[in-house]
Amino acid sequence: MGLRPARIYKEFKRPYTRRAVKVHRKSYIKGVPGKKLNNFNMGNMTGEFEHSVHIVIEKDSQLRHNALEACRVAANAYIKKNVEDKGYFLKVRVFPHHVLREHAQAAIAQADRFYQGMSHPFGKPTSTAARVRKGQPVMTLNVNAGDITAAKEALRRAGDKLGVKSRILIE
């Protein structure tokens, strides 16, 4: 079965969780799938750069790990082509720690009895997401003065992958 649309998990409200008395919450969540986002730092990690360009979210949201990975790949691919090898440093600043669960339902005709289900099902873990607040930077790209336009374009392309309204800040 493919991924459900991101709009299902995008809302930033506290999900239903089982009450845990003196037990860590993760003890209930078994079998959390691995995250696709493994590289958080790319480019020249030791270099000194003049400007920082950030992509900032304009609404509280949850960003799934596969959206963050697509965002990172898009930004890194563009900036690699348009800036010299040691001319940038890209950092993903959020971590997908929130476990997303889904209650499996039958999606076939004449399966009405499955749709009723439980009122608050705990569900199986399907993926992870980063909980991002309004104004929080998701990704930072450090470049020199001559490469600001390439950095803005790289982060604009990356922002299209997030599925949330975002803007670009230059420091």
N, C-alpha and C positions, 0 to 999 in steps of 0.2 A: 504494500500500500504506500502511496506517495505521501508527501508532506501536506499537511493541512495549510490553508492560507495563513499568512502572517497576521492578518487582522484578528484572528481568533485569540492570539496571545499578546497582542500589542497593548491592550489596556493595562494601566498601571494601578491595579487594585490588589489588595491582599487576597491571595487565593485561599481556598478552604484547605486547612491542614488538620491532621489529627492532633488531639491534645497529648502532649508528652509531659508526664510528671517525672521530673528529675532524670529525664532521658533526652539525649541529644536528638534533634529532629531528624537527622539523616539516618537514624537507626530504623525508621519506618520506610525509608525510600531505598529499596533494594534494586540493584542492577541499573544504575545511572549510565546511559550511553556516553561514550567518549566524545569529546568536542573536536570539531574540525579545525578550530583556530589553535594552532600550536606555536606559530612565530608571532611574537608581540613586538619585536624590535628588528628593523631591517635597515640596511645601508651602513654608513660610517658611524659607528657608535662612539668613537673617541674624538670625532672632529668638533671644531668650534664653528658655529654658524651664527649669522647675523640676525636672521628672522625666524620666527615660529609661525606657522600657519595651522590653525585649528579648525576642525569641523565640529560644530556645536549643535545639539538637538534643541528644538524649540518647544517641545512638549514632553511631559513625563511619559516614558514608554519602556517597553521591554524589547530588546533586540536579540534575536536568536543567533546562535553561534554560527550557523551557515550564512546568515546575512553579514555578520562581521567578517567572516572569511572572504566572502565575495567582495566586500568593501576593501579589505586589505589587498587582495589580488589586483583589483582594478587600479587602485592608487599606485601600488608598487610597479605595475607593468608600465603605466604611463610615465611615471617619473624616471624610471630606469632608461627609457628610450630618449628622453629629452634633457636629462642632466647627466653629467659625467659620473663615473662609478663612485667616487668618494665625495660627491657633492650634495648628499642629502642624508637625513636620518628620519625614518618613519617609525612612529611608536603608536601602537593600539593601547588606549588608556583605560579601557573597561575590560572586565573579566566576566565571562558567562558562568556565573555560579548558581543561578536560580534554576531549579529543576522543574521542567514543564511536564505535566502529566496529562494523559488523555484517557477517557473512559471509552473503550471500544464499543461501537454500536454497529448493528447490522445495517448495511446500506442497500438492501435488496428489496424488491417488491414483496408485499405480504409478510413483512417482518415487524408488524406494529407492536407486538408484545416486547420486543427488544428496546424500543424507543423510550418506554416508560422508565425502566431501570430504577436505580436508587436516586434519591433526591440530592445527595451530596457524595458522589462516588469519589474515592481517593484516586483511582486511575493508575495506569502503568506509566513509568517515566519514559518519555519519548525523546526529549532533547534538553538542552540547557539554554538559558538566556541571561543577558546582562540587563540589570535594572538601571536605567539611565534617567536622571532628573533633568528638568528644563535648565538649559544653560551649561550643562556639563559637557566638556570636550570628550569626544569619542576617539578621535585620532589626531595626532600632532605630526606635522611634517616640518623639520628644520632644514632651511636652505639659506644660501647666500643671496645678496641683493639682486643679482642678475637673473635668478631663477624663480622669482616670486610668481610670475604669470604661469609658468609650468606647474608650480605647486598648487596654485588656485584651481587650475584645470584638472589636475589629478584628484584633488579633494572634491571637486564638483562631480566628477564621474563616480567617485566612491560614495558620495551622498545619495546618488540615484539608487544605489543598491540597498540602502537602509530601509526604505519604505516609510520613512517619517520625515516631516519637514525639517530641514536643517539649514544652517548658514555657515559661512566661512569667515573666520576672524584672523587678522594679521597682526602680529606683535613685532 
